[in-house]
Amino acid sequence: MSLFNSMNVSASGLTAQRLRMDVISQNMANVNTTRTANGTPYKRQTVVFEEAASSPFSMHLDNAMSSEQLGKGVRVSGIVTDPTPGIMVYDPSHPHADENGYLEMPNVNIVEEMVNMISASRSYEANITAMNVTRSMISKTLEISASR
């Protein structure tokens, strides 16, 4: 794997984790949203990752030229809505309560979202560390070649 390719892999990880943190933040901000534009309670969203693939031709060419299977990074394949129902809370004074006094709250668990935020933050930091190590290796390589 070339040094510049490893920078691209780390950069794709940074982009993906930033989007993941944005979605988690949106979930946390809507923890008490009982009505959205379509009239239903807010539904938790999650980010789905997949390996970033090359074009079919370049993938076959890379495989033919190298016996190693190298990663191309990560990309977001989509943002999906969590289908689990929200909790029903008895609050007859709430304007969105049904005829029995129950209100469906969003299916967002704030503790779970905080754990996911910490995980995304650690992954982001790991990608930055990998990028800094690669940058240092490139710098040292240039220093060695310049001293000759």
Beta strands, then each sheet from edge to edge (+ up, - down):
strand 1: 45-51
strand 2: 74-81
strand 3: 88-90
strand 4: 102-104
sheet 1: 1+ 2-
sheet 2: 3+ 4-
end
